[in-house]
């Protein structure tokens, strides 16, 4: 009699294996579904640790008052306490975002966005308690702004305004891909194991202050590209993270039945040289030499005001290497001065997109903002268009911004007015007509304020220094010197501080100028002609040491050495 059990055994074990694996997979899919439903609003991109509140409630002489908690030190320093309970008949508005939303450098006084909006509303509703509370925080990306928004919802706002998008590059988060690589991403069990064993990047809420910007300062100062510029997958995840955060803020406000207004983000296109320009990685030495010749011809022609003559060589350089951001910027300037405004704006936008470390909102983020607003029915306040209308050639530059993203006082008035018009358009200003809104225009006289203007002059120069805005550097230096001298004369309490700043600036400026000239010679292919190797090394060494002492004094020499090049032009 033939024994058939031996032949059946492999089939039996194979079927058993399939049933077990299939059961595990079905169970894993069920777990995934339950987990996704339970954690629908959990951030799948980062995990926040050391979560601390931005506000606390204290006794304010018989009433409960909301004050800063002491954490979130980069939040608007001018934030004033406000009552926990909204005054009877009162109007309470919160403004959220980064330093542009805070109104820097005019966050002090009454000429920032929030103060101007409050002044306008008081004109429309005299006698009514009006609170426009600015809780914006410098360098905060959307995931940090989201934490603030979720907190302020408990303080009975009538409306929220969100003006954010310039800071998404600043934390250098290394994102974890949502799922394991193909083909393993098809299996729920492996997806779960992957998520359990590969952690999300951590965002430290409590330990975030200006020291967190040291890596960025060094990246700017030594022309080191952002991770997101170098890795397209990380850049796409950054975009996805931004979309998630905006959607979540819209959802949170919607769940609380609080109208949320999204503001577009104006950036300096025509007067801000890309922070960092890098060549494409596969550029050969022969191509680099040809590119340099064309770029030099075009660059010098622009510098000499021969704009028409600059166009052809700059286009020729782009044909060889289109990834170098500054060549698009220079071509934009040449086209602008020859009347080709539409082409010029296109080149300026390309320069922004190719910036290896932009620190300005990119068009992709703007498109996400507009897309979310359209799909979610969220009001969008387009502040770019009215600012373009007031800019020369219709392209935003230093005529409406004080630097790369921050608004002049008059631009802050324009933005506040657009916010007011948005409230009217949504039917949220009862009993107010369009004509009455137009009568709230505010004329802003130019006035010197020592405390504010000294800080602004100092920071403007320092930003230009590390972000390679070298063409403005001498002007900003002279402005800073005038501001420090004037403040020392008009505000005796600041005299010693201003003298110290003057001394430091006079030490720094010659070092930066020498390094600026060396970099210019290098990118124009003139370094070996104009400098000996020893001269170049000495200039770089002085600049490197100045950055260490002035910009990163908290770093040890060993830490600093690990983060920056030891020799120039690596």
JOQUI-V510991 format. One record per residue. N is the residue number from 1. RES is the residue in three letters. PHI is phi as a letter, one per 20 degrees, with the letter a starting at -180 (NA if undefined). BURIAL is I if it has 9 or more other ideal C-beta (glycine too) atoms within 8 Angstrom, else O. Layout:
[[N | RES | PHI | BURIAL] [N | RES | PHI | BURIAL]]
This chain:
[[1 | UNK | NA | O] [2 | UNK | e | O] [3 | UNK | e | O] [4 | UNK | e | O] [5 | UNK | f | O] [6 | UNK | f | O] [7 | UNK | f | O] [8 | UNK | e | O] [9 | UNK | g | O] [10 | UNK | g | O] [11 | UNK | f | O] [12 | UNK | f | O] [13 | UNK | f | O] [14 | UNK | f | O] [15 | UNK | f | O] [16 | UNK | f | O] [17 | UNK | g | O] [18 | UNK | f | O] [19 | UNK | f | O] [20 | UNK | f | O] [21 | UNK | f | O] [22 | UNK | f | O] [23 | UNK | f | O] [24 | UNK | f | I] [25 | UNK | f | I] [26 | UNK | f | O] [27 | UNK | f | O] [28 | UNK | f | I] [29 | UNK | f | I] [30 | UNK | f | O] [31 | UNK | f | I] [32 | UNK | f | I] [33 | UNK | f | O] [34 | UNK | f | O] [35 | UNK | f | O] [36 | UNK | f | O] [37 | UNK | f | O] [38 | UNK | f | O] [39 | UNK | d | O] [40 | UNK | g | O] [41 | UNK | d | O] [42 | UNK | f | O] [43 | UNK | f | I] [44 | UNK | e | O] [45 | UNK | d | I] [46 | UNK | b | I] [47 | UNK | d | I] [48 | UNK | e | I] [49 | UNK | c | O] [50 | UNK | l | O] [51 | UNK | f | O] [52 | UNK | c | I] [53 | UNK | f | O] [54 | UNK | e | I] [55 | UNK | c | I] [56 | UNK | b | I] [57 | UNK | d | O] [58 | UNK | c | O] [59 | UNK | e | O] [60 | UNK | d | I] [61 | UNK | m | O] [62 | UNK | o | O] [63 | UNK | c | I] [64 | UNK | e | I] [65 | UNK | c | I] [66 | UNK | e | I] [67 | UNK | c | I] [68 | UNK | f | I] [69 | UNK | f | I] [70 | UNK | o | O] [71 | UNK | e | I] [72 | UNK | l | I] [73 | UNK | f | O] [74 | UNK | e | I] [75 | UNK | f | I] [76 | UNK | h | I] [77 | UNK | f | O] [78 | UNK | e | O] [79 | UNK | f | I] [80 | UNK | e | O] [81 | UNK | g | O] [82 | UNK | b | I] [83 | UNK | f | I] [84 | UNK | g | O] [85 | UNK | e | O] [86 | UNK | f | I] [87 | UNK | g | O] [88 | UNK | g | O] [89 | UNK | m | O] [90 | UNK | e | I] [91 | UNK | c | I] [92 | UNK | c | I] [93 | UNK | c | I] [94 | UNK | d | I] [95 | UNK | d | I] [96 | UNK | c | I] [97 | UNK | q | I] [98 | UNK | d | I] [99 | UNK | f | I] [100 | UNK | f | I] [101 | UNK | f | I] [102 | UNK | f | I] [103 | UNK | n | I] [104 | UNK | g | I] [105 | UNK | e | I] [106 | UNK | d | I] [107 | UNK | f | I] [108 | UNK | e | O] [109 | UNK | n | O] [110 | UNK | d | O] [111 | UNK | d | I] [112 | UNK | e | I] [113 | UNK | g | I] [114 | UNK | f | I] [115 | UNK | f | I] [116 | UNK | f | I] [117 | UNK | f | I] [118 | UNK | f | I] [119 | UNK | f | I] [120 | UNK | f | I] [121 | UNK | f | I] [122 | UNK | f | I] [123 | UNK | f | I] [124 | UNK | f | I] [125 | UNK | c | I] [126 | UNK | f | O] [127 | UNK | n | O] [128 | UNK | e | I] [129 | UNK | f | I] [130 | UNK | c | I] [131 | UNK | c | I] [132 | UNK | d | I] [133 | UNK | d | I] [134 | UNK | e | I] [135 | UNK | d | I] [136 | UNK | f | I] [137 | UNK | c | I] [138 | UNK | g | I] [139 | UNK | m | I] [140 | UNK | f | I] [141 | UNK | e | I] [142 | UNK | f | I] [143 | UNK | f | I] [144 | UNK | e | I] [145 | UNK | f | I] [146 | UNK | g | I] [147 | UNK | f | I] [148 | UNK | f | I] [149 | UNK | g | I] [150 | UNK | f | O] [151 | UNK | f | I] [152 | UNK | f | I] [153 | UNK | f | I] [154 | UNK | f | O] [155 | UNK | d | I] [156 | UNK | l | O] [157 | UNK | f | I] [158 | UNK | e | I] [159 | UNK | b | I] [160 | UNK | c | I] [161 | UNK | c | I] [162 | UNK | d | I] [163 | UNK | c | I] [164 | UNK | b | I] [165 | UNK | q | I] [166 | UNK | e | I] [167 | UNK | d | I] [168 | UNK | f | I] [169 | UNK | e | I] [170 | UNK | e | I] [171 | UNK | e | O] [172 | UNK | l | I] [173 | UNK | f | I] [174 | UNK | e | O] [175 | UNK | f | I] [176 | UNK | e | O] [177 | UNK | g | O] [178 | UNK | g | O] [179 | UNK | c | O] [180 | UNK | f | O] [181 | UNK | f | O] [182 | UNK | f | O] [183 | UNK | e | O] [184 | UNK | f | I] [185 | UNK | f | I] [186 | UNK | f | O] [187 | UNK | d | I] [188 | UNK | f | I] [189 | UNK | f | I] [190 | UNK | f | I] [191 | UNK | f | I] [192 | UNK | f | I] [193 | UNK | g | O] [194 | UNK | f | I] [195 | UNK | f | O] [196 | UNK | f | O] [197 | UNK | d | O] [198 | UNK | d | O] [199 | UNK | f | O] [200 | UNK | f | I] [201 | UNK | f | I] [202 | UNK | e | I] [203 | UNK | d | I] [204 | UNK | e | O] [205 | UNK | f | I] [206 | UNK | f | O] [207 | UNK | e | O] [208 | UNK | d | I] [209 | UNK | b | O] [210 | UNK | f | O] [211 | UNK | f | O] [212 | UNK | f | I] [213 | UNK | e | I] [214 | UNK | g | I] [215 | UNK | g | I] [216 | UNK | f | I] [217 | UNK | g | I] [218 | UNK | f | I] [219 | UNK | f | I] [220 | UNK | f | I] [221 | UNK | f | I] [222 | UNK | d | I] [223 | UNK | l | I] [224 | UNK | e | O] [225 | UNK | f | I] [226 | UNK | f | I] [227 | UNK | g | I] [228 | UNK | f | I] [229 | UNK | f | I] [230 | UNK | e | O] [231 | UNK | c | O] [232 | UNK | g | O] [233 | UNK | f | O] [234 | UNK | f | I] [235 | UNK | f | I] [236 | UNK | f | O] [237 | UNK | f | I] [238 | UNK | f | I] [239 | UNK | f | I] [240 | UNK | f | I] [241 | UNK | f | I] [242 | UNK | f | I] [243 | UNK | g | I] [244 | UNK | g | I] [245 | UNK | f | I] [246 | UNK | f | I] [247 | UNK | f | I] [248 | UNK | f | I] [249 | UNK | f | I] [250 | UNK | f | I] [251 | UNK | f | I] [252 | UNK | f | I] [253 | UNK | f | I] [254 | UNK | f | I] [255 | UNK | f | O] [256 | UNK | e | O] [257 | UNK | l | O] [258 | UNK | d | I] [259 | UNK | f | I] [260 | UNK | d | I] [261 | UNK | d | I] [262 | UNK | e | I] [263 | UNK | d | I] [264 | UNK | f | I] [265 | UNK | d | I] [266 | UNK | f | I] [267 | UNK | c | I] [268 | UNK | f | I] [269 | UNK | e | I] [270 | UNK | e | I] [271 | UNK | c | O] [272 | UNK | c | I] [273 | UNK | f | I] [274 | UNK | g | I] [275 | UNK | g | I] [276 | UNK | c | I] [277 | UNK | d | I] [278 | UNK | c | I] [279 | UNK | f | I] [280 | UNK | f | I] [281 | UNK | f | O] [282 | UNK | e | O] [283 | UNK | f | I] [284 | UNK | e | O] [285 | UNK | g | O] [286 | UNK | f | O] [287 | UNK | f | I] [288 | UNK | f | I] [289 | UNK | f | I] [290 | UNK | f | I] [291 | UNK | g | I] [292 | UNK | f | I] [293 | UNK | f | I] [294 | UNK | f | I] [295 | UNK | f | I] [296 | UNK | f | I] [297 | UNK | f | I] [298 | UNK | f | I] [299 | UNK | f | I] [300 | UNK | f | I] [301 | UNK | f | I] [302 | UNK | f | I] [303 | UNK | f | O] [304 | UNK | e | O] [305 | UNK | n | O] [306 | UNK | e | O] [307 | UNK | f | I] [308 | UNK | f | O] [309 | UNK | f | O] [310 | UNK | e | I] [311 | UNK | f | I] [312 | UNK | f | O] [313 | UNK | f | I] [314 | UNK | f | I] [315 | UNK | f | I] [316 | UNK | f | I] [317 | UNK | f | I] [318 | UNK | f | I] [319 | UNK | f | O] [320 | UNK | e | I] [321 | UNK | b | I] [322 | UNK | e | I] [323 | UNK | e | O] [324 | UNK | f | I] [325 | UNK | f | I] [326 | UNK | f | I] [327 | UNK | f | I] [328 | UNK | f | I] [329 | UNK | f | I] [330 | UNK | f | I] [331 | UNK | f | I] [332 | UNK | g | I] [333 | UNK | f | I] [334 | UNK | f | I] [335 | UNK | f | I] [336 | UNK | f | I] [337 | UNK | f | O] [338 | UNK | d | I] [339 | UNK | n | O] [340 | UNK | e | O] [341 | UNK | f | I] [342 | UNK | f | O] [343 | UNK | f | O] [344 | UNK | f | I] [345 | UNK | f | I] [346 | UNK | f | I] [347 | UNK | f | I] [348 | UNK | f | I] [349 | UNK | f | I] [350 | UNK | f | I] [351 | UNK | f | I] [352 | UNK | f | I] [353 | UNK | f | I] [354 | UNK | e | I] [355 | UNK | g | I] [356 | UNK | f | I] [357 | UNK | b | I] [358 | UNK | f | I] [359 | UNK | l | I] [360 | UNK | c | I] [361 | UNK | f | I] [362 | UNK | e | I] [363 | UNK | g | O] [364 | UNK | f | O] [365 | UNK | f | I] [366 | UNK | f | I] [367 | UNK | f | O] [368 | UNK | f | I] [369 | UNK | g | I] [370 | UNK | f | I] [371 | UNK | f | I] [372 | UNK | f | I] [373 | UNK | g | I] [374 | UNK | f | O] [375 | UNK | f | O] [376 | UNK | e | I] [377 | UNK | m | O] [378 | UNK | e | I] [379 | UNK | g | I] [380 | UNK | d | I] [381 | UNK | d | I] [382 | UNK | e | O] [383 | UNK | e | I] [384 | UNK | f | I] [385 | UNK | g | O] [386 | UNK | f | I] [387 | UNK | f | I] [388 | UNK | f | I] [389 | UNK | f | O] [390 | UNK | e | I] [391 | UNK | e | I] [392 | UNK | f | O] [393 | UNK | m | O] [394 | UNK | m | O] [395 | UNK | c | I] [396 | UNK | f | I] [397 | UNK | b | I] [398 | UNK | f | O] [399 | UNK | f | O] [400 | UNK | c | I] [401 | UNK | c | I] [402 | UNK | e | I] [403 | UNK | b | I] [404 | UNK | e | I] [405 | UNK | b | I] [406 | UNK | e | I] [407 | UNK | e | I] [408 | UNK | f | O] [409 | UNK | f | I] [410 | UNK | f | I] [411 | UNK | f | I] [412 | UNK | f | I] [413 | UNK | f | I] [414 | UNK | f | I] [415 | UNK | f | I] [416 | UNK | g | I] [417 | UNK | f | I] [418 | UNK | f | I] [419 | UNK | f | I] [420 | UNK | f | I] [421 | UNK | f | I] [422 | UNK | f | I] [423 | UNK | f | I] [424 | UNK | f | I] [425 | UNK | f | O] [426 | UNK | e | O] [427 | UNK | m | O] [428 | UNK | d | I] [429 | UNK | d | I] [430 | UNK | f | O] [431 | UNK | m | O] [432 | UNK | d | O] [433 | UNK | d | O] [434 | UNK | g | O] [435 | UNK | f | O] [436 | UNK | f | I] [437 | UNK | f | I] [438 | UNK | f | O] [439 | UNK | f | O] [440 | UNK | e | I] [441 | UNK | g | O] [442 | UNK | d | O] [443 | UNK | e | O] [444 | UNK | d | O] [445 | UNK | f | O] [446 | UNK | f | O] [447 | UNK | b | O] [448 | UNK | e | O] [449 | UNK | c | O] [450 | UNK | g | I] [451 | UNK | g | I] [452 | UNK | f | I] [453 | UNK | f | I] [454 | UNK | f | I] [455 | UNK | f | I] [456 | UNK | f | I] [457 | UNK | f | I] [458 | UNK | f | I] [459 | UNK | f | I] [460 | UNK | g | I] [461 | UNK | f | I] [462 | UNK | f | I] [463 | UNK | f | I] [464 | UNK | f | I] [465 | UNK | f | I] [466 | UNK | e | I] [467 | UNK | d | I] [468 | UNK | m | I] [469 | UNK | e | I] [470 | UNK | f | I] [471 | UNK | f | O] [472 | UNK | e | O] [473 | UNK | f | I] [474 | UNK | f | O] [475 | UNK | f | O] [476 | UNK | f | I] [477 | UNK | f | I] [478 | UNK | f | O] [479 | UNK | f | I] [480 | UNK | f | I] [481 | UNK | f | I] [482 | UNK | f | O] [483 | UNK | f | I] [484 | UNK | f | I] [485 | UNK | f | I] [486 | UNK | f | I] [487 | UNK | f | I] [488 | UNK | f | I] [489 | UNK | f | O] [490 | UNK | e | O] [491 | UNK | c | I] [492 | UNK | g | O] [493 | UNK | f | O] [494 | UNK | d | I] [495 | UNK | g | I] [496 | UNK | f | O] [497 | UNK | g | O] [498 | UNK | f | I] [499 | UNK | f | I] [500 | UNK | f | O] [501 | UNK | f | I] [502 | UNK | g | I] [503 | UNK | f | O] [504 | UNK | f | I] [505 | UNK | f | I] [506 | UNK | f | O] [507 | UNK | f | O] [508 | UNK | f | I] [509 | UNK | g | I] [510 | UNK | f | O] [511 | UNK | f | I] [512 | UNK | f | I] [513 | UNK | f | I] [514 | UNK | f | I] [515 | UNK | f | I] [516 | UNK | g | I] [517 | UNK | f | O] [518 | UNK | f | I] [519 | UNK | f | I] [520 | UNK | f | I] [521 | UNK | f | I] [522 | UNK | f | I] [523 | UNK | f | I] [524 | UNK | e | I] [525 | UNK | m | I] [526 | UNK | d | I] [527 | UNK | f | I] [528 | UNK | f | O] [529 | UNK | f | O] [530 | UNK | e | O] [531 | UNK | c | I] [532 | UNK | f | O] [533 | UNK | g | O] [534 | UNK | f | O] [535 | UNK | f | O] [536 | UNK | f | I] [537 | UNK | f | I] [538 | UNK | f | O] [539 | UNK | f | I] [540 | UNK | f | I] [541 | UNK | f | O] [542 | UNK | f | I] [543 | UNK | f | I] [544 | UNK | g | I] [545 | UNK | f | O] [546 | UNK | f | I] [547 | UNK | f | I] [548 | UNK | f | I] [549 | UNK | f | O] [550 | UNK | e | O] [551 | UNK | e | I] [552 | UNK | c | I] [553 | UNK | f | O] [554 | UNK | f | O] [555 | UNK | e | I] [556 | UNK | f | O] [557 | UNK | g | O] [558 | UNK | f | O] [559 | UNK | f | O] [560 | UNK | f | I] [561 | UNK | f | O] [562 | UNK | f | O] [563 | UNK | e | O] [564 | UNK | c | I] [565 | UNK | f | O] [566 | UNK | e | O] [567 | UNK | c | O] [568 | UNK | f | I] [569 | UNK | l | O] [570 | UNK | f | O]]
